[in-house]
Amino acid sequence: MTAPLALVRNDSQSRHQADGHPERPARVTAILERIAAEPHLRSLPWLVPERASRDLPLLVHDPEEVERVEGMAVRGGGWFDPDTYCTASSYDVALDAAACAARAVDAVVAGEARCVFAVIRPPGHHATAFRPMGFCLFNNAAIAVRRALRDGAARVAVVDFDVHHGNGTQDIFNHAPEVLYTSVHQHPWYPGTGVEEDRGGAGAVGATVNVPVPAGTDGTAWLQRFDSSIAPAIDEFRPDLIVVSAGYDAHAVDPLAELGLTEATYRAIAERVRGLAERHCAGRSVWTLEGGYDLDALAASIAAQLTVLAAPEPAAAHSV
């Protein structure tokens, strides 16, 4: 029997940390504690991740990029840029995160679960084919997309609701018409990419939908932009699977951005994504954790979304 929702996590994530850095193990701890505290969530099944393999990042990253991360870890760690750290364990941790993303796809494709949420770190959507950046080492969402295409999906849509544009994911699939990349993000803001006029590279024009929104955008305005731009693009694309880059740093209290989303907004986002998945791909979606740095807001927002995704039947999409 297919479960409505399953979860997967990389327990090794606690070994990837740097003093004072906002992308820290406490993020996952807060999520797990909130799941355990909710009776309707604590019984959700946890998948056993597949064995980590170097082959997974090589699905989307240049071998030199993978070797760069591995080499930094072998040397005891360091910094790829002022934002992006690597410890002696980070290469293995990032491989484990990639393995969880791949396992999530396999579970959905095999019918074990309609939807899988990967509670993983480090995040991934800034990592390009050639460069770790923006807290990200390997691009977990892109790995999930490539795994799905390998497993027979003809078209995969990416929904990225992190406050920062997923430049890495867009870059990796910029010339891939079989992948629709969509993003609503604060702009101007890090990493400075994601303008509306950027609609995809040669051979894939129209397969990128960027929706930049200004600082101060609240949940109602955010959802209006999603409904007017992202949802129609996905309806036209008709994906076989939706992969979600799930970032929670657009929350009103997040310290790293300036938007005004709330837990109710994130619930409404989940309702919309689930509705699109039900309409086009039998409800199949894979969610990979990206940003979100206020621990209480992060945990509460994910709990709100998991409640939507775990429900036996999809709910009507609410406004906020």
N, C-alpha and C positions, 0 to 999 in steps of 0.2 A: 504494500500500500504506500502511495506517495505521501510523504509528510508535507503539510503546507509550508513549513519553514524549518530549516536546520541551521546550525551554527558551526563554525570551525575557528580555531585560534592557534597561534604559534606561541606556546608557553615559553619558548626561548627568548621572547621579546624583552624579558626583564634584564637581559645581558646587554642590551643596546641602550646606553644612557650616557649623558654628559652633564656634569654639574651645572645646575642653573638653566638648563635648556628646556624650553617649553614642550618639546616633543620627547616625552618621557614615559617610563613604564606606568606611572600612576594613572595615565589615561586609560589603559586597558583595565587596570585594577578597579577604577571607578565604574567602568562599564559592567564588569563581571559582578561587582557587588550589587549594582542596581538590578541586573538580571536575576540574581539570587534572591533579592528582596521582593520580587513580584511573583505571586503565586502562578499567574498565567504564563510567565516567561521561564521560570526556573525548571519547568519540565520539558523545555524544548530539547530536542536531540542534538548532541554534539558529535560531529563527524571526526573520525581519526584522519589526520592529514596524511597525504602520501609522502613517501620518502623524498627528502630534499635532493635536488639534482641540479648541477650546473647547466644541464640542458634547458632548464626552464627560462632563466634570464636570456639565454641565447636565442630564444624564440623571437625576442624583440630588440635585444641589445647587441651592439658590435662586440666581438670577442675582446677587443682592447679595453672596452668599458668594464666588462666583467673582470678581466685581469687587473684592472686598476683598483677596483673595490677589494678584490681578494688580496692584492699586494699590499694595500694600505693596512688591512687587517693583520696580515702576516707580520708586518713591521711594528705591530703593537697599536695601531690606530693613528688618528690625526684628523685633519679637516680638509675637505675638498674645496670648501669656500667658507666665508664667515658664518654661514647658516648650517652647513651640512657636515656632521661629524661621523666618524667611523671609529669603533673600538676594535679591540682584538677579536671580539666575538661577532661584530656586525655583519661580516660576510655570511657567516652561517645563519644568523638570525634573518637576514634578508632572503636567503635561500628558503628558509622555513616559511616565511611569509608568502613567497611565490608559490611554494608547494601547497599552501592553504588555498590560494586563489585557484590553482589548477584543480585541486580536489573539489572545490565548490562547483566549478564548471562540470566536472565529471559526474557529480551527484545529480545535478539538474538534468544533464543530458540523459543519464541512465534512469531517470524517474525516481530516484531515492527521495528527492524533495523538489517541490515546485520552485522554491526560492532558498538560497543559502546566503547568509550574512557572514563574511569573514572578518572577525575581530582581530586584526593583524596590525603590526607595525614593524619596521618603519613604513610610513606611507609611500606612495609611489608616483603620483600623477605628474610631478615635475621632472622626473628622470627621463631624459631623452635617450635615443639610441646610443648616444656617444658620451653622455655626461650625467653623473649624479649631481643633483642640485635641489635646493628648496626643501631640505630635510629628507629627501628621497634618494634611495640607492638604486633599487630596481623597480620598474613600473608594473605593479601588481595588476592593475586593471588591464593594461595592454597585454600582459601575459595571459590573463583570463580570456580576453578577446581572441588572441591567436590560438589558444587551446581550443576554444569553441569552433573556430574556423577549421582547425585540424580535425576536429571530431565530427564535422559534417555540416555545421551551420553555413548557410549561404550568405546571410546578412546579419550583422550584429550592430546594435545601436548602443552607444555609450551616453549615459546621462551623468554629468558632472555638476554637482551642486555645492562643491567646496567654494569658499569665498574667493579663492585664487584660481585663475585660469589654469587648466591642466595643459600647459604648454608641451610637456613631454608626450602625453597621449596624442595630442593633435599632431605633433611632429612625426611620431612613429607611423601614423595612419594617414598622413597628409595626401598621399597619392593612392589611397586604397578605396575605391568606390564601394566595396563591400562592407565598409565600416562607416557608420554615421556617428560623428563626434558632436555632441551638443554640450554647451556649458552656459550657465548663468553665473556671473562673477562680478565682483567689484572692479571698477575701472575708472580712473587709473589706479593701479595697485600692483603689488608684486604678482607675477614677474614682468608685467608691462605688456604682455601679449594679449591676444583674444579680442581684437577689434572686430566690429560687426562686418566690415568689408572683407575680412579673411574668411573665405567660404570653401577652402580646400585647394590643393595643388593640381597640377596638370593631370588630367585623367580622372579627377575626383572633385571637380568644382560642384558645389552644392552639398557635398558630404560632410561639411563642417558648418555648424550653426552656432555662432557666438552671440551671446546676449550680454553685453556689458551694462552694468547698472551703477549709478553714482553712489558715493557715500551717503548714508542716511536712508537708503531705500528700505522700506518696511516690508513685512510679510505679505500684505495685501498687494502691493505694487510688484513684488517679486513674483508672486503667483500669477498675476495678470500677464507678465512677460513670458512666463513659462507657458501659459495657456495659449497665448497668441503666436508664439514662435517655436517653442520646442515641441509641444504636443502635435501640431500639424505636420512638422517635419518627420516625426516618428510615424505618424499615421500614413504619410505618403511613402515612407521607406519600407514599412511592413517587415520589421526584423524577425528573425528566428529566435533571438535571445536579446535581452537587455542587460548590459553590464553597468553597474552604478559605481561611480567614484563618490563615496559618501563622506563628505566633509561637513563639519558642524561649526566652523569658524565664522560663518555668517550670522551666528546667534548674536543678539543684541548685547550680551555681556562678555563676548569673547574679547580677550585682550589684544588680538593680532589683526583686527579688522574693524570696519565702521558701518556694517549693515545692521538691520533691525529685526531679524527673524526670531521667532520664538518656538517653543515646543509645539505649539499648535500649527505653526507653519510647517515644521518638519513632518508632523502627522499628515498634513494636507499634501505635502510632496510625495510621501509614501503612497497615499491614496491614488494620486495621479499616476505614479510609476506603475503601481500594481494594475490600475485600470488599463494602461497602455499595454502592459504585458499580457493581461487577460485577453485583450482585443486582438493581439497579433501573434502571440507565441505561447498560448496555453498557460499563461501566467509565469513563464520561466524568466527568472532574473537572478543575477549574481551581484552581491553588494560587497565592495571592498572598502575598508576604513581608510579615510584620508585624514584631514585635519580636524581641529576642535580642541581648544586648549583651556577653556574654563571647565573644570572637571564636573561640576554639578550640571551645568547646561549640556555638556556632552552626553553624560549618562542619561539625563532625562529625555533628551531629544532622540537618542537611539531607542530608549524604551518605548517612546511614543510611536516610533516607526515600526519596531518589532511587533507591537500590538496590532498594527494594521496588517502587517505581512503574515502574521500567524492566524488571523481570523479565517474560519472555514470558508466564508464568502466575502468577496470584495465589497467595501463600503463605497457609497457615493462620495465623490470628491467634494470636500468642503472648501469654502473660502474662509479667510480669517480676518 
